[in-house]
Amino acid sequence: MRMNPREYRNSPEDREWELPAWGHPISQGVMPLFIGVHGRLFPIGTAFTTGKLHFMVTATHNIEQIMARDPRFAHKINRGRPEGAHDLSDGHALYVLHHRLENDVMHLTLWPLRKIDGASPTDVVFASPQYGGEIQTLISPLSFDIPSIGEKVLSLGYSEFTYPEEGIDLAEVKAGTFDWHGAYAHHLFATEGTVQRVFTKQFSSGFVAGPCFAFDVTIRHGMSGGRSITGRAMYAG
């Protein structure tokens, strides 16, 4: 599989550039993340795959909306962070949109996530898809090492979502009648920055409660939860 996230960069000085929104090979490992509430879907951020067992990884703050709406979390969330594994209540769901291009045909799969598992004190949450045997994904290692100050970090994720104001009708998606290319749109961005600060305990109260780092560019809203890559490791963005 040919994959070069810097291929669409116009200049080495560019700190941000756009990748093809649909069908880029990275989309088999970095996907738009949706919440589902009573049959309506809303794009909220980015998630990515890791491991041979198809674990999905995203940022805890990406799913705060579903935690706030799902009554099952009312007595199980400590300071907005899930502790341990949890199923979602009926009528509440998480999904990722897997898309790949094969022989000039775009294949789209709305992939449901059945369980979430918080990795406190970090801002990372893992999720288990309901199925995945026939879905082709990128298998990428995940590192919990802290990069060095001055190291380059490349972040990948989705932003600038367009969708119906009332949300996407899940029944239409399941029936195959929802127009993904007309009623919905997203953009896939790459952002490269340099690590400026390293926090060995936490960034600040109310933010990431575990070790983290900061680089010198701002990622777009929605890119949270995507892959962050250095020359030697991959992190949860």
C-alpha positions, -999 to +999 in steps of 0.1 A: +000+000+000+014+034-011+011+060+016+029+093+020+010+120+040+035+147+028+028+139-009+002+168-011+023+193+006+030+223-017+061+235+001+084+223+029+075+256+047+038+246+048+027+238+084-007+225+072-020+209+040-050+190+028-051+154+017-078+139-006-110+138+015-120+104+002-100+072-006-066+082+005-049+051+019-046+067+054-084+066+055-082+029+062-066+037+095-077+073+103-115+078+102-142+103+110-159+097+144-197+100+149-220+099+179-254+084+174-283+095+195-318+080+190-312+073+153-294+105+144-256+107+136-233+137+142-196+139+132-176+150+162-139+142+155-114+116+145-104+081+155-078+056+143-071+019+143-043+001+162-035-036+167-045-067+148-077-069+168-091-037+153-091-015+184-101+021+177-084+050+196-097+085+200-096+113+226-118+112+257-130+148+251-143+137+217-169+115+233-180+137+262-212+145+242-223+109+242-213+105+279-233+135+288-264+122+271-261+085+280-277+079+314-255+049+320-226+072+326-243+093+352-226+076+382-195+062+364-177+092+352-151+108+374-142+144+363-154+137+327-131+107+322-144+071+318-128+046+342-126+010+328-148-006+302-184+005+295-212-004+271-235+023+258-272+024+265-299+017+239-303+047+216-267+058+221-238+047+199-204+056+184-194+049+148-165+055+125-167+059+088-143+035+070-138+044+033-114+030+007-110+033-030-107+001-050-107+000-089-121+035-089-150+025-068-155+040-033-165+016-006-181+031+025-187+013+058-203+029+089-186+009+115-203+007+150-183+006+182-198-015+209-176-007+240-154+020+252-125+017+277-110+047+293-072+049+298-072+073+327-053+095+336-046+101+299-070+117+274-071+084+254-101+061+250-101+027+233-132+013+215-140-022+202-158-024+168-188-048+165-173-066+135-143-062+113-132-094+096-139-081+061-127-046+067-093-037+055-075-015+080-040-002+086-022-019+115-002+007+134+017+005+166+009+030+194+036+045+216+032+059+251+068+074+251+071+111+252+089+127+221+119+149+225+118+187+225+126+198+189+112+166+173+088+170+144+052+157+149+027+151+120-010+151+130-037+137+108-074+142+112-108+153+098-124+187+101-149+211+084-178+186+085-209+193+065-241+173+073-279+178+078-287+202+106-309+176+123-282+150+119-278+120+096-307+096+096-293+062+106-322+044+090-313+059+056-277+048+061-287+013+069-310+012+039-283+025+017-302+056+006-282+083+024-262+104+000-227+104+016-213+125-013-241+150-015-255+155+020-223+150+039-187+162+035-154+163+054-119+175+048-087+155+057-058+176+070-022+171+079-004+194+103+033+194+111+048+210+141+078+209+164+076+197+200+081+228+223+072+215+258+070+182+275+048+176+306+058+146+326+027+147+350+000+167+334-006+198+313-030+216+335-059+209+358-090+201+337-070+191+307-049+160+301-043+144+335-013+124+324+020+129+306+017+148+273+035+172+250+028+204+231+039+215+197+040+249+180+010+246+156-028+245+163-048+217+148-083+222+135-114+214+154-123+178+147-087+166+142-085+156+179-082+119+184-063+114+151-029+100+146+002+120+156+034+106+141+071+113+147+100+098+129+101+069+155+066+065+170+029+071+167+007+087+193-029+095+200-035+131+189 
